């Protein structure tokens, strides 16, 4: 499992990113980047 602090920082980070995305219509780009980051984290840190 992930440490609680790491999970909290991730939640805040993605919440801010989501607010920026909604304000700037960058949602498709950020979704693609997010999937790429999740893939890299899943393969690199697993």
Order of alpha helices (4+ residues) and beta strands (2+ residues): alpha-alpha
